[in-house]
Amino acid sequence: MSHERQVMEPDSYTVDASLWARGRMALAIIALLGWAGSVAALRTDATRFHVSYLIAFVFCLTLALGALFFVMLQHLTGAAWSVTMRRTAENMTAVIPAAAVLFVPIAISLPLLYEWARPEAVAADHVLQGKAAYLNSSFFYIRAALYFAVWSLWAMRLYQLSTASDAGLGGSEAALVRTRKSERWSAPGMILLTVTTALAAFDWLMSLDPHWSSTMFGVYLYSGAALGGIAALTLILLAFRRAGLLVRSVNEEHYHDLGKWVFALTVFWAYIAFCQYMLIWYANLPEETAWFRLRLAGNWRVVGALLVAGHFFIPFLALVSRAAKRHVSVLGVTAAWVLLMHYIDLYWIAMPVFAKSAVPNWIDLAPLAAIGGTLGLVFWWRIKSHALAPTGDIRFERALEFTNVF
């Protein structure tokens, strides 16, 4: 009974100062330990560190891009159910400008990571010479700057429009105008996000093996980013719930829909992964099959099997029932598992180019803690700056009363 009374009490949309300070301290410690470990890792094995840094960076960035996908999709569909949780996703997207700074170590280590960035390798390889107009350092930097500019512009513009309604300035008419602006920004934004994410996937991951190409790879990474972003959003909201935040505003009905999203995107990711494999298997071209031969050699085959089971079958079976999607513990464990699989997926994409066997190394964890802790601090700072939910949104009350039909 006491729990029911707690749920029915109005939520506070500000974070208690002591809770915020504890969160900041925890994230700062993770970041500091991560950066200290990264320095040690760089001195121990520079190549391994830079590959691990690239994997960790793409992992953390894709969570923010997945959140941006979620935010723009809600605006485009005029969804009411997600309004109370949308600010959390917006705070996730607000770390993208900081991620641009964290891209610098990748930008300055191109010859260590990419064969096409080494002049002697290009001079001895006619395939690399044919791709040199696109795969060259100068154009790589220009494209990366363009990606971050697009992502940051759309993330911060939608964030600005959302937070402008918190004070209620201009009344409901002004709030409606801002809602319409968010929709207009989201339409081209969704197209640009799809294209730039696919191109970034080609640049940062696929070109690690410049002799290989796949028309499905951009969609493959994009589907993983969308899935990872919503899984991370689910975990953050569940953490807020445990801390007594957004308990009424994001309830069982909202988690049910998040469970649907995790389930649907799990299926979509598996479909894209299978399509990529099937097209390469069916064509049977040496320049394409070499990518899978490398990842089916040694114990990398075990990692591939883990992805088939863990990235698809386990979350699929865990969330296939309606009851599971509405059970916050099941949903939380599944979302955490999905994030782990997303990281392993990126690891399986990048690391086999540099390591013949899948042997875990502490070097892999240091940049993950450094980047995750740093971006986590940026996110945590944002939740203090504005309300935890867009209370001025014209659909806010409808979101509070949302009930699932199916």
VEXPA-564812 format. One record per residue (C-alpha): residue number from 1; residue in three letters; z, x, y. Coordinates in steps of 0.001 Angstrom, whole numbers. Each point is the difference from the previous one (the first is absolute). Layout:
// residues N
(NUM,ALA,(Z,X,Y)) ...
This chain:
// residues 406
(1,MET,(0,0,0)) (2,SER,(838,2814,2413)) (3,HIS,(-3414,1550,-695)) (4,GLU,(-1722,-3304,812)) (5,ARG,(1891,-249,3295)) (6,GLN,(-1069,3554,803)) (7,VAL,(-3631,-804,-705)) (8,MET,(67,-3094,2214)) (9,GLU,(1526,1841,2959)) (10,PRO,(-2546,1037,2649)) (11,ASP,(-1204,3561,-365)) (12,SER,(659,2680,2551)) (13,TYR,(-3163,1843,908)) (14,THR,(1705,3171,1171)) (15,VAL,(1342,2843,-2131)) (16,ASP,(3690,788,233)) (17,ALA,(548,3337,1755)) (18,SER,(2059,1492,-2818)) (19,LEU,(-2575,-1033,-2621)) (20,TRP,(-2799,1462,2100)) (21,ALA,(1918,3267,448)) (22,ARG,(609,307,-3758)) (23,GLY,(-3671,-625,-720)) (24,ARG,(-1064,2553,2587)) (25,MET,(2341,2599,-1473)) (26,ALA,(-1238,-576,-3554)) (27,LEU,(-3664,262,1038)) (28,ALA,(684,3078,2145)) (29,ILE,(1656,1768,-2923)) (30,ILE,(-2940,-837,-2283)) (31,ALA,(-2463,1272,2610)) (32,LEU,(1918,3222,688)) (33,LEU,(418,793,-3692)) (34,GLY,(-3675,-789,-517)) (35,TRP,(-1178,2317,2766)) (36,ALA,(2343,2779,-1139)) (37,GLY,(-1331,-415,-3526)) (38,SER,(-3555,7,1329)) (39,VAL,(514,3356,1677)) (40,ALA,(1336,1401,-3270)) (41,ALA,(-2878,-1581,-1926)) (42,LEU,(-2572,1483,2382)) (43,ARG,(1418,3456,-599)) (44,THR,(148,-529,-3767)) (45,ASP,(-3504,-1370,-631)) (46,ALA,(-2114,-754,3075)) (47,THR,(-2853,-1710,-1855)) (48,ARG,(2278,-2265,-2050)) (49,PHE,(1943,-897,3120)) (50,HIS,(-3089,-987,1979)) (51,VAL,(-1313,-2178,-2841)) (52,SER,(3411,-1641,-367)) (53,TYR,(151,-484,3763)) (54,LEU,(-3423,-1686,-44)) (55,ILE,(1084,-2364,-2793)) (56,ALA,(3278,-855,1732)) (57,PHE,(-1748,-517,3326)) (58,VAL,(-2645,-2339,-1431)) (59,PHE,(2699,-1890,-1912)) (60,CYS,(2118,-644,3100)) (61,LEU,(-2996,-723,2235)) (62,THR,(-1488,-2522,-2435)) (63,LEU,(3246,-1994,105)) (64,ALA,(-399,-344,3761)) (65,LEU,(-3694,-863,-347)) (66,GLY,(881,-2584,-2644)) (67,ALA,(2465,-1531,2442)) (68,LEU,(-2733,-69,2671)) (69,PHE,(-2264,-1800,-2473)) (70,PHE,(2774,-2543,-587)) (71,VAL,(640,-582,3725)) (72,MET,(-3659,-516,886)) (73,LEU,(-572,-2255,-2986)) (74,GLN,(2879,-2245,1090)) (75,HIS,(-1495,-290,3489)) (76,LEU,(-3478,-709,-1347)) (77,THR,(1190,-2774,-2313)) (78,GLY,(2441,-1492,2502)) (79,ALA,(2727,280,-2644)) (80,ALA,(3397,-1489,852)) (81,TRP,(1916,1008,-3151)) (82,SER,(1,3714,860)) (83,VAL,(1018,-132,3667)) (84,THR,(3668,810,-610)) (85,MET,(-884,3150,-1966)) (86,ARG,(-2977,1060,2122)) (87,ARG,(2067,2086,2437)) (88,THR,(1151,2211,-2856)) (89,ALA,(-3632,635,-933)) (90,GLU,(-813,639,3669)) (91,ASN,(2787,2586,156)) (92,MET,(-1553,1653,-3052)) (93,THR,(-3353,250,1780)) (94,ALA,(1654,1487,3083)) (95,VAL,(517,3302,-1860)) (96,ILE,(-3751,700,-77)) (97,PRO,(-78,1991,3296)) (98,ALA,(2793,2216,-1378)) (99,ALA,(-1990,423,-3214)) (100,ALA,(-2840,1424,2092)) (101,VAL,(2300,2876,988)) (102,LEU,(1004,553,-3622)) (103,PHE,(-3689,392,-858)) (104,VAL,(-61,3378,1797)) (105,PRO,(1131,2066,-3053)) (106,ILE,(-2946,-1448,-1941)) (107,ALA,(-2412,695,2832)) (108,ILE,(978,3669,192)) (109,SER,(-146,580,-3750)) (110,LEU,(-3528,-1200,-775)) (111,PRO,(-1178,3208,-1769)) (112,LEU,(2971,-204,-2382)) (113,LEU,(-753,-3590,-923)) (114,TYR,(-3743,-498,260)) (115,GLU,(-2741,2085,-1545)) (116,TRP,(-2481,-1171,2628)) (117,ALA,(2182,1562,2751)) (118,ARG,(-476,3510,-1423)) (119,PRO,(-3241,1590,1324)) (120,GLU,(-394,2286,-3021)) (121,ALA,(174,-3002,-2362)) (122,VAL,(-2607,-1908,2019)) (123,ALA,(-2315,3023,84)) (124,ALA,(42,197,-3796)) (125,ASP,(-408,-3709,-758)) (126,HIS,(-3158,-1985,809)) (127,VAL,(1853,-3322,-476)) (128,LEU,(2502,899,2708)) (129,GLN,(-2825,1175,2222)) (130,GLY,(-1639,-3408,-349)) (131,LYS,(3216,-1735,1028)) (132,ALA,(859,2406,2805)) (133,ALA,(-1209,-2350,2743)) (134,TYR,(2875,-2329,-894)) (135,LEU,(2504,2276,-1748)) (136,ASN,(784,2541,2676)) (137,SER,(3226,718,1839)) (138,SER,(-1090,-1105,3486)) (139,PHE,(-1282,-3392,-1124)) (140,PHE,(3054,-393,-2258)) (141,TYR,(2311,367,3006)) (142,ILE,(-2055,-2434,2079)) (143,ARG,(79,-2634,-2729)) (144,ALA,(3737,419,-565)) (145,ALA,(656,-397,3745)) (146,LEU,(-2149,-3151,-10)) (147,TYR,(1883,-1483,-2960)) (148,PHE,(3401,533,1593)) (149,ALA,(-1232,-1269,3366)) (150,VAL,(-1256,-3256,-1547)) (151,TRP,(3082,-546,-2151)) (152,SER,(2421,834,2812)) (153,LEU,(-1814,-2139,2571)) (154,TRP,(-26,-3104,-2189)) (155,ALA,(3534,497,-1313)) (156,MET,(1523,463,3454)) (157,ARG,(-2053,-2761,1629)) (158,LEU,(1074,-2572,-2587)) (159,TYR,(3558,1290,236)) (160,GLN,(-85,-361,3789)) (161,LEU,(-1321,-3560,-169)) (162,SER,(2652,-941,-2531)) (163,THR,(2974,1468,1861)) (164,ALA,(-1181,-1449,3337)) (165,SER,(850,-3469,-1301)) (166,ASP,(3619,895,-810)) (167,ALA,(1219,-580,3556)) (168,GLY,(-1731,-3378,178)) (169,LEU,(-1720,875,3267)) (170,GLY,(-2582,-2610,994)) (171,GLY,(1207,-2560,-2520)) (172,SER,(-1913,-1374,-2963)) (173,GLU,(-3356,128,1795)) (174,ALA,(276,3762,532)) (175,ALA,(1140,430,-3608)) (176,LEU,(-3092,-1910,-1156)) (177,VAL,(-2239,2260,2093)) (178,ARG,(1568,3084,-1588)) (179,THR,(-471,-1505,-3453)) (180,ARG,(-3696,-565,708)) (181,LYS,(-330,3587,1275)) (182,SER,(1586,1293,-3189)) (183,GLU,(-2531,-1970,-2036)) (184,ARG,(-2907,1335,2054)) (185,TRP,(1235,3575,-397)) (186,SER,(512,-452,-3740)) (187,ALA,(-3568,-1102,-749)) (188,PRO,(-1753,3289,899)) (189,GLY,(3178,1884,-909)) (190,MET,(-211,-1059,-3626)) (191,ILE,(-3586,1239,-230)) (192,LEU,(854,3294,1676)) (193,LEU,(3075,485,-2186)) (194,THR,(-2068,-509,-3147)) (195,VAL,(-2742,2402,1069)) (196,THR,(2261,2739,1376)) (197,THR,(2380,-110,-2978)) (198,ALA,(-2951,359,-2383)) (199,LEU,(-1400,2907,2018)) (200,ALA,(3421,1678,144)) (201,ALA,(192,-350,-3789)) (202,PHE,(-3343,1794,-301)) (203,ASP,(1021,2732,2450)) (204,TRP,(3561,748,-1091)) (205,LEU,(-17,-667,-3746)) (206,MET,(-3489,-332,-1462)) (207,SER,(-1261,3147,1727)) (208,LEU,(2662,2044,-1808)) (209,ASP,(-2731,41,-2645)) (210,PRO,(-3111,75,2226)) (211,HIS,(-2400,-156,-2946)) (212,TRP,(1299,-3443,-968)) (213,SER,(-759,-3297,1691)) (214,SER,(833,-3648,-619)) (215,THR,(-1011,-3030,2047)) (216,MET,(3136,-1792,-1253)) (217,PHE,(2510,2642,1035)) (218,GLY,(556,-1262,3543)) (219,VAL,(755,-3529,-1235)) (220,TYR,(2188,1494,-2738)) (221,LEU,(2245,1734,2532)) (222,TYR,(-79,-2998,2338)) (223,SER,(1202,-2337,-2754)) (224,GLY,(2792,2432,-854)) (225,ALA,(988,200,3663)) (226,ALA,(167,-3794,341)) (227,LEU,(2073,-283,-3176)) (228,GLY,(2301,2866,961)) (229,GLY,(492,-1327,3530)) (230,ILE,(1088,-3451,-1168)) (231,ALA,(2221,1488,-2725)) (232,ALA,(1682,2192,2638)) (233,LEU,(368,-3007,2325)) (234,THR,(1671,-1920,-2831)) (235,LEU,(2473,2806,-662)) (236,ILE,(881,375,3678)) (237,LEU,(630,-3739,344)) (238,LEU,(2165,20,-3122)) (239,ALA,(1968,2927,1456)) (240,PHE,(474,-2014,3198)) (241,ARG,(1200,-2914,-2123)) (242,ARG,(2639,2165,-1674)) (243,ALA,(1142,1121,3444)) (244,GLY,(347,-3644,1118)) (245,LEU,(-3154,4,2155)) (246,LEU,(-2698,-2718,-30)) (247,VAL,(1831,-1793,-2832)) (248,ARG,(-1032,-3489,1107)) (249,SER,(-3245,951,1741)) (250,VAL,(-1442,1722,-3081)) (251,ASN,(1205,-1973,-2999)) (252,GLU,(-1015,-725,-3569)) (253,GLU,(-3095,-1907,1135)) (254,HIS,(-1297,2970,1981)) (255,TYR,(744,2450,-2815)) (256,HIS,(-1899,-2297,-2344)) (257,ASP,(-3118,446,2129)) (258,LEU,(536,3760,231)) (259,GLY,(182,-2,-3795)) (260,LYS,(-3350,-1803,-75)) (261,TRP,(-1476,2676,2229)) (262,VAL,(1309,2872,-2138)) (263,PHE,(-1292,-1746,-3116)) (264,ALA,(-3445,-767,1467)) (265,LEU,(-534,3490,1415)) (266,THR,(1099,1556,-3288)) (267,VAL,(-2805,-1900,-1693)) (268,PHE,(-2454,932,2755)) (269,TRP,(906,3706,-219)) (270,ALA,(-489,-84,-3773)) (271,TYR,(-3363,-1728,421)) (272,ILE,(-1245,2642,2456)) (273,ALA,(1335,2830,-2186)) (274,PHE,(-1769,-1418,-3055)) (275,CYS,(-3241,-528,1942)) (276,GLN,(14,3620,1161)) (277,TYR,(584,1244,-3547)) (278,MET,(-2573,-2358,-1525)) (279,LEU,(-2751,941,2479)) (280,ILE,(547,3709,-609)) (281,TRP,(200,-477,-3778)) (282,TYR,(-3136,-2156,-63)) (283,ALA,(-2088,2333,2195)) (284,ASN,(1222,3045,-1974)) (285,LEU,(-1077,2474,2689)) (286,PRO,(1502,3496,-376)) (287,GLU,(887,278,3707)) (288,GLU,(2007,-3240,-267)) (289,THR,(1571,225,-3452)) (290,ALA,(1391,3476,794)) (291,TRP,(2679,-1658,2156)) (292,PHE,(1368,-2031,-2904)) (293,ARG,(-422,2837,-2507)) (294,LEU,(2333,2104,2133)) (295,ARG,(2598,-2789,108)) (296,LEU,(-240,-742,-3710)) (297,ALA,(641,3621,-992)) (298,GLY,(3397,1266,-1136)) (299,ASN,(3032,-2030,990)) (300,TRP,(-1851,-1515,2956)) (301,ARG,(-1174,-2487,-2632)) (302,VAL,(3631,-1150,-278)) (303,VAL,(147,-604,3756)) (304,GLY,(-3200,-2037,-211)) (305,ALA,(1455,-2108,-2809)) (306,LEU,(3174,-465,2051)) (307,LEU,(-2059,-1352,2880)) (308,VAL,(-1780,-2495,-2253)) (309,ALA,(3304,-1277,-1351)) (310,GLY,(2233,512,3009)) (311,HIS,(-2293,-826,2890)) (312,PHE,(-1387,-3144,-1620)) (313,PHE,(1541,-1355,-3192)) (314,ILE,(3686,454,877)) (315,PRO,(-87,-1599,3501)) (316,PHE,(-2471,-2620,-1241)) (317,LEU,(2305,-1104,-2796)) (318,ALA,(3101,312,2180)) (319,LEU,(-1314,-2381,2681)) (320,VAL,(-2287,-2307,-1949)) (321,SER,(2568,-2839,-56)) (322,ARG,(1096,-2081,2978)) (323,ALA,(3670,624,-759)) (324,ALA,(-452,3785,136)) (325,LYS,(-1611,-142,3428)) (326,ARG,(2988,-1995,1302)) (327,HIS,(2593,2334,-1532)) (328,VAL,(778,2595,2650)) (329,SER,(1324,2580,-2488)) (330,VAL,(-3118,-175,-2168)) (331,LEU,(-2206,99,3079)) (332,GLY,(1871,2985,1438)) (333,VAL,(-159,2053,-3198)) (334,THR,(-3698,-811,-413)) (335,ALA,(-789,924,3614)) (336,ALA,(1811,3341,-408)) (337,TRP,(-1923,636,-3230)) (338,VAL,(-3296,-806,1723)) (339,LEU,(777,2547,2730)) (340,LEU,(748,2642,-2630)) (341,MET,(-3317,-751,-1703)) (342,HIS,(-1822,187,3332)) (343,TYR,(1368,3504,537)) (344,ILE,(-873,1059,-3559)) (345,ASP,(-3493,-1418,503)) (346,LEU,(-532,2183,3082)) (347,TYR,(1502,2956,-1873)) (348,TRP,(-2451,-590,-2874)) (349,ILE,(-2882,-85,2483)) (350,ALA,(806,3228,1833)) (351,MET,(2069,2365,-2147)) (352,PRO,(-2348,527,-3020)) (353,VAL,(-2397,1891,2299)) (354,PHE,(2698,2666,418)) (355,ALA,(2150,-247,-3151)) (356,LYS,(-1254,-61,-3584)) (357,SER,(3100,-1780,-1280)) (358,ALA,(2211,-2767,1385)) (359,VAL,(3263,1914,353)) (360,PRO,(2452,-1445,2577)) (361,ASN,(1139,2474,2631)) (362,TRP,(2713,-155,2652)) (363,ILE,(-2654,1035,2518)) (364,ASP,(-1522,-3484,-359)) (365,LEU,(3206,-1687,1193)) (366,ALA,(680,2074,3123)) (367,PRO,(-2924,-1257,2151)) (368,LEU,(553,-3543,-1271)) (369,ALA,(3578,94,1322)) (370,ALA,(-1094,1701,3230)) (371,ILE,(-2810,-2422,849)) (372,GLY,(1762,-3088,-1345)) (373,GLY,(3228,819,1811)) (374,THR,(-1772,746,3287)) (375,LEU,(-2098,-3174,-20)) (376,GLY,(3056,-1915,-1182)) (377,LEU,(1834,1155,3118)) (378,VAL,(-2853,-1249,2180)) (379,PHE,(116,-3365,-1783)) (380,TRP,(3789,-154,315)) (381,TRP,(-209,741,3711)) (382,ARG,(-2466,-2843,444)) (383,ILE,(2252,-2628,-1587)) (384,LYS,(2597,735,2669)) (385,SER,(-2481,-417,2856)) (386,HIS,(-921,-3631,-669)) (387,ALA,(1165,-3038,-1928)) (388,LEU,(-321,138,-3787)) (389,ALA,(-2252,-3067,61)) (390,PRO,(-2536,-1324,2559)) (391,THR,(2182,-2877,1166)) (392,GLY,(-2436,-893,2795)) (393,ASP,(-2897,-622,-2373)) (394,ILE,(-1275,-3565,147)) (395,ARG,(255,-293,-3810)) (396,PHE,(3494,1441,-310)) (397,GLU,(1799,-3282,-724)) (398,ARG,(-2604,-931,-2618)) (399,ALA,(608,3338,-1690)) (400,LEU,(3730,-691,-204)) (401,GLU,(-647,-3305,-1787)) (402,PHE,(-2743,1308,-2290)) (403,THR,(61,-1311,-3577)) (404,ASN,(-2293,985,-2861)) (405,VAL,(-2003,-2707,-1699)) (406,PHE,(-1100,2080,-2977)) 
